Amino acid sequence: MINNTMETVKIIIKAIDEKKGLDIRILDINNVSNIADFFIIAHGKSTRQVKAIADEIEKSLKEKAVLLGHKEGYRDGKWILLDYIDVVVHVFTEDERAFYGVERVWKDAKDICLDNF
């Protein structure tokens, strides 16, 4: 079982990377909202890849006994949201990511460098 949010983030980043997720961003939203500590945002080239990324994240965290609080969007596979309470993951198709602009909406959040992971 993981009891460290940063360890959860590392596992998520690794899972996204394993499924060739693109343009991974980590936003520290702790100082701008109380809904979570981090948003992790990435995209895939197709709905099939987006679903594969989400599946890999779920599998990797389940192995570490990290419970998924809520999941949305899996059926369509254009924007899948995985809520792990302290960490919320957004996996999009490229077009959906550009359209919704989550990074723009949360522009006051601190962008965390992936090199730290």
C-alpha positions as CSV (number, residue, x, y, z in Angstrom):
1,M,0.0,0.0,0.0
2,I,1.2,3.5,-0.9
3,N,0.8,6.3,1.6
4,N,2.7,8.9,-0.2
5,T,1.1,11.1,-2.9
6,M,4.4,11.6,-4.7
7,E,4.8,7.8,-5.0
8,T,1.4,7.6,-6.6
9,V,2.4,10.3,-9.0
10,K,5.5,8.4,-10.0
11,I,3.5,5.2,-10.6
12,I,1.0,7.1,-12.8
13,I,3.8,8.8,-14.8
14,K,5.4,5.4,-15.4
15,A,2.1,3.8,-16.5
16,I,1.5,6.6,-18.9
17,D,5.0,6.4,-20.3
18,E,4.7,2.6,-20.7
19,K,1.7,3.0,-23.0
20,K,3.4,5.8,-24.9
21,G,1.2,8.6,-23.6
22,L,2.2,12.0,-25.0
23,D,2.9,15.5,-23.5
24,I,2.6,14.5,-19.9
25,R,2.1,17.4,-17.6
26,I,1.9,17.5,-13.8
27,L,0.1,20.4,-12.3
28,D,0.4,21.2,-8.5
29,I,-3.1,22.6,-7.8
30,N,-2.7,22.4,-4.0
31,N,-2.5,26.2,-3.7
32,V,-5.3,27.0,-6.1
33,S,-7.9,24.4,-5.2
34,N,-8.8,21.9,-2.5
35,I,-10.2,19.2,-4.9
36,A,-6.8,17.5,-5.2
37,D,-3.0,18.1,-4.8
38,F,-2.1,17.2,-8.4
39,F,-3.6,17.0,-11.9
40,I,-1.7,14.7,-14.3
41,I,-2.6,15.4,-17.9
42,A,-1.6,13.4,-21.0
43,H,-3.0,12.3,-24.3
44,G,-3.0,9.4,-26.7
45,K,-3.3,9.3,-30.5
46,S,-6.6,7.3,-30.5
47,T,-9.4,6.3,-28.2
48,R,-7.9,2.9,-28.0
49,Q,-4.6,4.3,-26.8
50,V,-6.4,6.6,-24.3
51,K,-8.2,3.5,-22.9
52,A,-5.0,1.5,-22.7
53,I,-3.3,4.3,-20.8
54,A,-6.2,4.5,-18.3
55,D,-6.2,0.7,-17.9
56,E,-2.4,0.7,-17.2
57,I,-2.8,3.4,-14.6
58,E,-5.6,1.5,-12.9
59,K,-3.7,-1.8,-13.0
60,S,-0.5,-0.3,-11.7
61,L,-2.2,1.5,-8.8
62,K,-4.4,-1.4,-7.9
63,E,-1.3,-3.6,-7.5
64,K,-0.2,-1.1,-4.9
65,A,-3.6,-1.1,-3.2
66,V,-4.4,2.5,-4.2
67,L,-8.1,2.8,-4.6
68,L,-9.8,4.6,-7.5
69,G,-12.3,7.0,-6.1
70,H,-14.1,7.8,-9.4
71,K,-13.8,7.2,-13.1
72,E,-15.5,9.1,-16.0
73,G,-15.4,9.0,-19.8
74,Y,-14.1,5.5,-20.3
75,R,-16.9,4.4,-22.6
76,D,-16.2,7.1,-25.2
77,G,-12.5,7.1,-24.6
78,K,-12.0,10.7,-25.6
79,W,-11.4,12.1,-22.1
80,I,-11.0,9.7,-19.3
81,L,-10.8,11.1,-15.8
82,L,-9.4,9.0,-13.0
83,D,-9.9,10.4,-9.5
84,Y,-7.5,9.1,-6.9
85,I,-8.5,11.8,-4.4
86,D,-5.1,13.5,-4.0
87,V,-4.3,13.0,-7.7
88,V,-6.7,13.4,-10.6
89,V,-5.6,12.0,-13.9
90,H,-6.9,13.4,-17.2
91,V,-6.2,11.3,-20.3
92,F,-7.4,12.8,-23.6
93,T,-7.3,12.3,-27.3
94,E,-5.2,15.1,-28.8
95,D,-8.2,16.9,-30.2
96,E,-10.2,16.7,-27.0
97,R,-7.2,18.0,-25.0
98,A,-6.8,21.0,-27.3
99,F,-10.6,21.7,-27.2
100,Y,-11.0,21.6,-23.4
101,G,-7.6,23.2,-22.5
102,V,-7.4,22.0,-19.0
103,E,-3.9,23.5,-18.7
104,R,-5.3,26.9,-19.6
105,V,-8.2,26.6,-17.2
106,W,-5.7,25.8,-14.4
107,K,-3.0,28.3,-15.5
108,D,-2.4,29.4,-11.9
109,A,-1.3,25.9,-10.9
110,K,2.4,25.2,-10.6
111,D,3.8,23.1,-13.5
112,I,6.0,20.4,-12.0
113,C,9.0,19.3,-14.1
114,L,8.9,15.6,-15.2
115,D,12.6,15.4,-14.6
116,N,11.8,15.2,-10.9
117,F,10.2,11.8,-11.6
